[in-house]
């Protein structure tokens, strides 16, 4: 889908020739003399339109208004959350109408963050997965035009960021949604290579021989049971001087998780294709970075493999040696995500990062604790934790900080290795984070457990693209801090999706 933003008053919107027109009406609306203003004013006076967020009034072929299909939608005070609620309520009708071109206009000057909410909500609602369908029902919406009463540089910048985020989220959804036989580690590596070639950042894909040479015994142990060879993907985005330390993102890339020898129950095991959602989010972030071209440095690491119960698969009780030299007793082969991440975190040390963040669908315990609303956040640095929490609020991609008390590490003690890979059911999300913490002592570290937020089940089954929005706001905050010291350069964002 393509995106446009334009100065558009209600009088101007009357002349708009899109297939469908959505007018977001908030409190404090002042009517003019144009046909749209009069329509809204009469509807409010007759109480046919309420300003409560999500209340809708539909109209068809109103004299003086060129768009044939019109939806007036209440959005209360016009906060980002209320704009999201309003557009989420009306978008099913837009999809049913199979409109190709949609204009969304704010009846009053919007809060700047509401512009982002509008872009992301429409993009979310219009996404359709088609890759493996023989007769795909393609996305009908091809253009979203966003109209605001006046277009300031701040609003333009917000729009540019939002459209880049929307395209990154779509990449993340696409790869997380693909069935495991269409998203193998090899295919994931090829996707990263293709993205890097188009976006002109560097990408290296390492295979089993290179990973073995690095001494990643923990990562390799997980891949042993699969005929699909592992891949270790290293992406580097350089937007500023090499002397500036990068942020390193590490995405869990288990392209399918059977649980290995500690095999999972059959029910809903198909959803384990989503176990590489952390990796997909890193791909999505790099898509967004390639569009925005911010003045920051970012490294993306994706350890990708399958977890399968072959005769060569690692067994409960086996002891392996990680890249760090620490030995690990594998008590449960279904706790494999931490085994691939720990070696990637050790590898991250070579970049001397200002911060390292891993993103993983890691524990069912985090789903129990936080459900599908907030991702679990663990961090060794208070400043990093606060920045990620703030970024989540700005992106409406929420997280919640969880504890890292040292007492939790006692559950990981082993009689046969330096550490066990599980510590029992109690506090499972925390003990998983404590395991990873052992391998991330060389830099400020955070862990995002997205097991509850990366995808939806049931009738709405599919990837959410989270936490691309959170990560992008966090990364862009580094650019803002840098630009306080250096004169900013102008930048234009391409706003058409691939």
C-alpha positions as CSV (number, residue, x, y, z in Angstrom):
1,X,0.0,0.0,0.0
2,X,1.1,3.5,-0.8
3,X,0.8,6.4,1.7
4,X,0.3,10.1,1.1
5,X,-0.2,13.1,3.5
6,X,-1.6,16.4,2.3
7,X,-3.0,19.6,3.8
8,X,-6.8,19.0,3.5
9,X,-9.6,21.0,5.1
10,X,-13.1,19.6,5.2
11,X,-13.9,22.0,2.3
12,X,-11.0,20.4,0.4
13,X,-12.1,16.9,1.3
14,X,-15.4,17.6,-0.4
15,X,-13.6,17.7,-3.7
16,X,-11.5,14.5,-2.9
17,X,-12.2,11.7,-5.4
18,X,-11.2,8.7,-3.4
19,X,-13.4,5.6,-3.4
20,X,-14.1,6.1,0.3
21,X,-13.8,9.0,2.8
22,X,-13.4,8.7,6.5
23,X,-13.8,11.8,8.6
24,X,-12.5,11.7,12.2
25,X,-14.6,14.0,14.3
26,X,-13.3,15.0,17.7
27,X,-14.6,17.2,20.5
28,X,-14.3,20.9,19.8
29,X,-15.3,20.5,16.1
30,X,-16.1,23.8,14.5
31,X,-18.4,23.6,11.4
32,X,-17.7,25.6,8.3
33,X,-20.1,26.2,5.4
34,X,-18.9,23.3,3.2
35,X,-21.0,20.1,2.6
36,X,-19.0,17.9,5.0
37,X,-19.1,20.4,7.8
38,X,-22.9,20.8,7.4
39,X,-23.3,17.0,7.3
40,X,-21.3,16.6,10.6
41,X,-23.1,19.5,12.3
42,X,-26.5,18.2,11.4
43,X,-25.6,14.7,12.5
44,X,-24.3,15.9,15.8
45,X,-27.4,18.1,16.4
46,X,-29.7,15.2,15.6
47,X,-27.6,12.9,17.8
48,X,-27.1,10.5,14.9
49,X,-23.3,10.9,15.4
50,X,-21.7,10.4,18.8
51,X,-18.2,11.6,19.5
52,X,-17.3,8.6,21.6
53,X,-14.4,6.8,20.0
54,X,-15.5,4.2,17.5
55,X,-19.1,5.5,16.9
56,X,-19.8,5.5,13.2
57,X,-22.3,7.1,10.9
58,X,-22.3,6.0,7.2
59,X,-23.5,8.2,4.3
60,X,-23.7,7.6,0.6
61,X,-23.5,10.0,-2.4
62,X,-24.1,13.2,-0.4
63,X,-24.6,16.3,-2.7
64,X,-21.5,18.4,-2.7
65,X,-19.1,15.6,-1.7
66,X,-17.3,13.8,-4.5
67,X,-16.4,10.5,-2.6
68,X,-19.4,8.2,-3.0
69,X,-18.9,6.4,0.4
70,X,-18.5,8.5,3.5
71,X,-18.0,7.4,7.1
72,X,-18.2,9.9,10.0
73,X,-16.4,8.5,13.0
74,X,-16.2,9.8,16.5
75,X,-12.8,9.9,18.1
76,X,-13.5,11.7,21.4
77,X,-10.6,14.0,22.3
78,X,-8.5,12.6,19.4
79,X,-5.8,10.9,21.4
80,X,-3.7,8.3,19.6
81,X,-5.6,5.5,21.4
82,X,-8.9,7.0,20.5
83,X,-7.9,7.5,16.9
84,X,-6.8,3.8,16.8
85,X,-10.2,2.8,18.3
86,X,-12.1,4.9,15.8
87,X,-10.3,3.6,12.7
88,X,-10.3,0.0,14.0
89,X,-14.1,0.2,14.2
90,X,-14.6,1.5,10.7
91,X,-12.0,-0.4,8.7
92,X,-14.0,-3.7,8.4
93,X,-16.6,-1.7,6.4
94,X,-13.8,-0.3,4.2
95,X,-12.6,-3.8,3.5
96,X,-16.1,-5.1,2.8
97,X,-16.6,-2.2,0.3
98,X,-13.3,-3.2,-1.5
99,X,-12.2,0.4,-1.8
100,X,-9.0,0.9,-3.7
101,X,-8.3,4.5,-2.6
102,X,-9.1,5.7,0.9
103,X,-8.8,9.2,2.3
104,X,-8.8,9.7,6.1
105,X,-9.2,13.3,7.1
106,X,-9.1,14.9,10.5
107,X,-12.0,17.3,11.0
108,X,-9.9,19.3,13.5
109,X,-6.1,19.7,13.8
110,X,-4.9,16.3,15.2
111,X,-2.5,15.7,18.0
112,X,0.8,14.8,16.3
113,X,1.1,11.2,17.6
114,X,-2.5,10.6,16.3
115,X,-1.1,10.8,12.8
116,X,1.1,7.8,13.5
117,X,-1.9,6.0,15.1
118,X,-3.9,6.6,11.9
119,X,-1.3,5.3,9.6
120,X,-0.5,2.2,11.6
121,X,-4.1,1.3,12.3
122,X,-5.1,1.5,8.6
123,X,-2.0,-0.5,7.6
124,X,-2.8,-3.1,10.2
125,X,-6.4,-3.5,9.2
126,X,-5.6,-3.7,5.5
127,X,-2.8,-6.3,5.6
128,X,-3.7,-9.6,3.9
129,X,-1.4,-12.6,3.8
130,X,-1.4,-14.2,0.4
131,X,2.0,-15.9,-0.2
132,X,0.9,-19.5,0.0
133,X,-2.7,-19.2,-1.2
134,X,-3.5,-20.6,-4.6
135,X,-6.2,-18.0,-5.3
136,X,-5.3,-15.2,-3.0
137,X,-7.8,-12.5,-2.0
138,X,-5.4,-9.7,-2.6
139,X,-5.4,-6.5,-0.6
140,X,-8.0,-4.2,-2.1
141,X,-6.7,-1.0,-0.5
142,X,-3.8,0.4,-2.6
143,X,-3.6,4.0,-1.4
144,X,-4.1,5.7,1.9
145,X,-4.3,9.5,1.7
146,X,-4.1,11.2,5.1
147,X,-5.6,14.7,5.2
148,X,-4.7,17.2,8.0
149,X,-5.9,20.9,8.2
150,X,-2.2,22.1,8.0
151,X,1.0,20.2,7.3
152,X,3.9,21.2,9.6
153,X,7.4,19.8,9.5
154,X,6.7,17.9,12.7
155,X,3.6,16.3,11.3
156,X,5.5,15.5,8.1
157,X,8.3,13.8,10.1
158,X,5.8,11.8,12.1
159,X,4.1,10.7,8.9
160,X,7.5,9.6,7.5
161,X,8.3,7.6,10.6
162,X,4.9,6.0,10.7
163,X,4.9,4.9,7.1
164,X,8.4,3.4,7.5
165,X,7.3,1.6,10.6
166,X,4.2,0.3,8.8
167,X,6.4,-1.2,6.0
168,X,8.7,-2.8,8.6
169,X,5.8,-4.3,10.5
170,X,4.5,-5.8,7.2
171,X,7.9,-7.4,6.6
172,X,7.9,-8.9,10.1
173,X,4.3,-10.2,9.7
174,X,5.1,-11.7,6.3
175,X,8.0,-13.8,7.5
176,X,6.4,-14.8,10.8
177,X,3.2,-15.8,9.0
178,X,4.9,-18.0,6.4
179,X,4.6,-21.8,7.0
180,X,7.9,-23.3,8.2
181,X,8.5,-25.0,4.8
182,X,8.4,-21.5,3.2
183,X,10.5,-19.9,5.9
184,X,13.5,-22.2,6.5
185,X,16.7,-20.9,7.9
186,X,18.1,-20.8,4.4
187,X,15.2,-18.8,3.0
188,X,15.4,-16.4,6.0
189,X,19.1,-15.9,5.1
190,X,18.2,-15.2,1.5
191,X,15.5,-12.8,2.5
192,X,18.0,-10.8,4.6
193,X,20.5,-10.8,1.7
194,X,17.8,-9.5,-0.7
195,X,16.7,-6.8,1.7
196,X,20.3,-5.7,2.3
197,X,20.9,-5.6,-1.5
198,X,17.9,-3.4,-2.1
199,X,18.5,-1.2,0.9
200,X,22.3,-1.0,0.6
201,X,23.3,-2.2,4.1
202,X,25.7,-5.1,4.6
203,X,24.6,-8.7,5.3
204,X,26.6,-11.8,5.9
205,X,25.0,-15.3,6.3
206,X,27.1,-17.9,8.0
207,X,26.5,-21.7,7.7
208,X,27.3,-24.7,9.9
209,X,31.0,-24.7,9.2
210,X,31.5,-21.0,10.1
211,X,29.3,-21.3,13.2
212,X,31.3,-24.4,14.3
213,X,34.5,-22.5,13.8
214,X,33.2,-19.7,16.1
215,X,32.6,-22.3,18.8
216,X,28.8,-21.8,19.0
217,X,28.2,-25.2,20.6
218,X,25.0,-24.2,22.2
219,X,23.4,-22.9,19.0
220,X,24.6,-25.9,17.1
221,X,23.2,-28.4,19.6
222,X,19.6,-27.1,18.8
223,X,20.1,-27.5,15.0
224,X,21.4,-31.1,15.3
225,X,18.0,-32.8,15.0
226,X,17.0,-31.0,11.7
227,X,17.9,-31.7,8.1
228,X,17.6,-28.0,7.5
229,X,21.0,-26.4,8.0
230,X,21.3,-23.6,10.4
231,X,22.1,-20.0,9.4
232,X,23.6,-17.2,11.4
233,X,22.6,-13.9,9.8
234,X,24.6,-10.7,10.5
235,X,23.2,-7.4,9.2
236,X,24.9,-4.1,9.7
237,X,23.3,-0.7,9.1
238,X,25.7,2.2,9.3
239,X,24.0,5.6,9.3
240,X,26.8,7.5,11.0
241,X,30.5,7.4,11.8
242,X,32.0,4.0,12.6
243,X,33.3,5.5,15.8
244,X,29.7,5.6,17.1
245,X,28.9,2.4,19.0
246,X,26.0,0.5,17.5
247,X,22.8,-0.9,19.1
248,X,22.8,-4.7,18.6
249,X,19.4,-6.4,18.1
250,X,19.3,-10.2,18.4
251,X,16.2,-12.0,17.1
252,X,15.4,-15.6,18.0
253,X,15.0,-17.4,14.7
254,X,13.6,-20.9,15.5
255,X,11.8,-21.3,12.2
256,X,9.9,-24.3,13.6
257,X,9.8,-25.6,17.2
258,X,8.6,-29.1,17.9
259,X,10.2,-29.0,21.3
260,X,12.8,-31.5,20.2
261,X,13.0,-34.7,22.3
262,X,11.0,-32.9,24.9
263,X,8.3,-32.8,22.3
264,X,5.3,-30.4,22.5
265,X,1.7,-31.5,22.6
266,X,0.2,-31.8,19.1
267,X,-2.6,-29.2,19.7
268,X,-1.8,-25.9,18.1
269,X,1.8,-27.0,17.3
270,X,1.3,-25.4,13.9
271,X,1.6,-22.0,15.7
272,X,5.3,-22.9,16.4
273,X,6.0,-21.4,12.9
274,X,5.7,-18.1,14.8
275,X,8.7,-19.0,17.0
276,X,10.9,-16.9,14.7
277,X,8.9,-13.8,15.3
278,X,11.9,-12.2,17.1
279,X,14.0,-12.7,13.9
280,X,11.1,-11.4,11.8
281,X,11.0,-8.3,13.9
282,X,14.7,-7.6,13.3
283,X,14.1,-8.0,9.5
284,X,11.3,-5.5,9.9
285,X,13.4,-3.0,11.8
286,X,16.0,-3.1,9.1
287,X,13.4,-2.5,6.4
288,X,12.3,0.6,8.4
289,X,15.8,1.7,8.8
290,X,16.5,1.4,5.1
291,X,13.6,3.8,4.4
292,X,14.3,6.4,7.1
293,X,18.1,6.3,6.9
294,X,18.6,7.6,10.5
295,X,22.0,8.7,11.6
296,X,22.7,5.8,13.9
297,X,24.5,2.4,13.7
298,X,22.6,-0.8,14.2
299,X,23.6,-4.5,14.0
300,X,21.1,-7.3,13.6
301,X,21.9,-10.8,14.6
302,X,19.6,-13.8,13.8
303,X,20.5,-17.3,14.9
304,X,18.2,-19.4,12.7
305,X,17.5,-23.1,12.9
306,X,14.7,-25.7,13.4
307,X,14.2,-27.6,16.7
308,X,13.4,-31.2,15.6
309,X,13.4,-34.7,17.3
310,X,15.7,-36.5,14.9
311,X,18.0,-39.4,16.0
312,X,20.9,-36.9,16.2
313,X,18.9,-34.4,18.3
314,X,20.3,-33.2,21.6
315,X,18.9,-35.1,24.5
316,X,17.8,-34.1,28.0
317,X,20.8,-34.3,30.2
318,X,23.3,-33.5,27.5
319,X,26.0,-30.9,28.3
320,X,27.2,-28.5,25.6
321,X,29.8,-25.8,25.5
322,X,28.7,-22.3,24.5
323,X,30.7,-19.8,22.6
324,X,31.5,-18.0,25.9
325,X,33.1,-21.2,27.2
326,X,30.3,-21.7,29.8
327,X,28.9,-25.3,29.8
328,X,25.2,-25.9,29.8
329,X,23.2,-28.9,31.0
330,X,20.2,-29.2,28.7
331,X,17.4,-30.5,31.0
332,X,14.6,-29.6,28.6
333,X,15.2,-29.4,24.8
334,X,12.0,-27.3,24.5
335,X,13.9,-24.5,26.2
336,X,15.9,-24.1,23.0
337,X,15.5,-20.4,22.3
338,X,17.9,-19.4,25.1
339,X,20.4,-21.9,23.7
340,X,20.6,-20.1,20.3
341,X,20.4,-16.6,21.8
342,X,23.2,-17.1,24.3
343,X,25.8,-17.7,21.6
344,X,24.5,-14.7,19.6
345,X,24.8,-12.5,22.7
346,X,28.4,-13.6,23.1
347,X,29.0,-12.9,19.4
348,X,27.5,-9.4,19.9
349,X,30.4,-8.4,22.2
350,X,32.7,-7.9,19.2
351,X,30.7,-4.9,18.2
352,X,31.3,-3.1,21.6
353,X,27.6,-2.1,21.5
354,X,26.1,0.8,23.5
355,X,23.2,-1.6,24.1
356,X,22.2,-5.1,23.2
357,X,18.6,-6.2,23.0
358,X,17.3,-9.7,22.3
359,X,13.8,-10.3,21.1
360,X,12.3,-13.7,21.5
361,X,9.1,-15.7,21.8
362,X,10.8,-17.3,24.8
363,X,8.4,-18.5,27.5
364,X,4.8,-19.5,28.0
365,X,5.3,-18.2,31.5
366,X,5.4,-14.7,30.2
367,X,2.1,-15.2,28.4
368,X,0.6,-16.3,31.7
369,X,2.1,-13.2,33.5
370,X,1.2,-10.5,30.9
371,X,-1.2,-12.0,28.3
372,X,-1.2,-10.4,24.9
373,X,-1.2,-6.8,25.9
374,X,2.4,-6.1,27.0
375,X,5.7,-7.8,26.1
376,X,7.9,-8.8,29.0
377,X,10.9,-6.5,29.5
378,X,14.0,-7.5,31.4
379,X,17.0,-5.1,31.6
380,X,20.3,-4.8,33.5
381,X,20.4,-1.0,32.9
382,X,17.7,1.3,34.3
383,X,18.3,3.9,31.5
384,X,17.9,1.3,28.8
385,X,14.7,-0.1,30.5
386,X,13.2,3.4,30.8
387,X,14.0,4.2,27.2
388,X,12.3,1.0,26.0
389,X,9.3,1.5,28.1
390,X,8.9,5.1,26.8
391,X,9.4,3.9,23.2
392,X,6.7,1.3,23.7
393,X,4.3,4.0,24.9
394,X,5.0,6.2,21.9
395,X,4.5,3.3,19.5
396,X,1.5,1.9,21.3
397,X,3.5,-1.3,21.5
398,X,3.6,-1.8,25.2
399,X,6.0,-3.6,27.5
400,X,6.3,-4.1,31.2
401,X,9.5,-4.4,33.2
402,X,10.0,-7.7,35.1
403,X,12.5,-8.5,37.9
404,X,16.0,-9.8,37.6
405,X,16.7,-10.5,41.2
406,X,19.8,-12.7,41.6
407,X,17.9,-15.2,43.9
408,X,16.1,-16.4,40.7
409,X,19.4,-17.7,39.4
410,X,19.5,-20.3,42.1
411,X,17.0,-22.4,40.1
412,X,19.5,-22.8,37.2
413,X,22.2,-24.5,39.3
414,X,23.5,-27.8,37.9
415,X,25.6,-30.6,39.3
416,X,27.1,-31.4,35.9
417,X,27.6,-28.0,34.2
418,X,28.1,-24.3,34.8
419,X,24.4,-23.7,34.4
420,X,21.1,-25.6,33.5
421,X,18.9,-24.3,30.7
422,X,15.7,-24.5,32.8
423,X,14.8,-23.8,36.4
424,X,11.3,-25.3,36.9
425,X,7.9,-23.8,36.3
426,X,7.9,-21.1,39.0
427,X,9.1,-17.8,37.7
428,X,9.8,-19.3,34.3
429,X,10.0,-16.1,32.3
430,X,12.5,-14.7,34.9
431,X,14.7,-17.7,35.1
432,X,14.9,-17.7,31.3
433,X,16.0,-14.1,31.4
434,X,18.5,-14.9,34.2
435,X,20.0,-17.6,31.9
436,X,20.5,-15.1,29.1
437,X,21.9,-12.5,31.5
438,X,25.0,-14.7,32.1
439,X,25.9,-14.1,28.4
440,X,25.3,-10.4,28.3
441,X,27.6,-8.9,30.9
442,X,29.8,-6.9,28.5
443,X,27.2,-4.3,27.6
444,X,23.9,-2.8,28.7
445,X,21.4,-5.5,28.0
446,X,17.6,-5.9,27.6
447,X,15.5,-8.9,26.8
448,X,12.0,-8.6,25.3
449,X,9.9,-11.7,25.8
450,X,7.2,-11.4,23.0
451,X,5.7,-14.9,23.4
452,X,2.3,-13.3,24.2
453,X,2.4,-10.4,21.8
454,X,4.0,-11.7,18.6
455,X,1.0,-13.4,17.2
456,X,-2.7,-14.0,17.7
457,X,-4.5,-17.4,17.7
458,X,-8.0,-18.5,16.9
459,X,-10.0,-16.9,14.1
460,X,-7.6,-14.0,13.9
461,X,-4.5,-16.2,13.7
462,X,-1.6,-14.3,12.4
463,X,1.5,-12.3,13.3
464,X,1.2,-8.9,14.8
465,X,4.6,-7.5,13.7
466,X,5.4,-6.5,17.3
467,X,7.8,-5.1,18.6
468,X,9.0,-3.4,15.4
469,X,7.3,-0.1,16.5
470,X,8.8,-0.2,20.0
471,X,12.3,-0.9,18.6
472,X,12.1,1.8,16.0
473,X,11.1,4.5,18.5
474,X,13.9,3.4,20.7
475,X,16.5,3.5,17.9
476,X,15.3,6.9,16.7
477,X,15.7,8.3,20.2
478,X,19.4,7.6,19.8
479,X,19.4,9.7,16.6
480,X,17.6,12.5,18.4
481,X,20.2,12.5,21.2
482,X,23.0,12.6,18.6
483,X,21.3,15.4,16.7
484,X,21.3,17.5,19.8
485,X,25.0,17.7,19.4
486,X,25.3,17.7,15.6
487,X,23.3,19.8,13.1
488,X,20.5,17.7,11.6
489,X,20.5,16.9,7.9
490,X,17.3,16.9,5.9
491,X,15.9,13.5,4.9
492,X,13.0,12.4,2.8
493,X,11.3,9.1,3.2
494,X,10.0,7.0,0.3
495,X,6.4,6.2,1.2
496,X,5.5,3.3,-1.2
497,X,5.6,-0.3,0.0
498,X,7.4,-3.0,-1.9
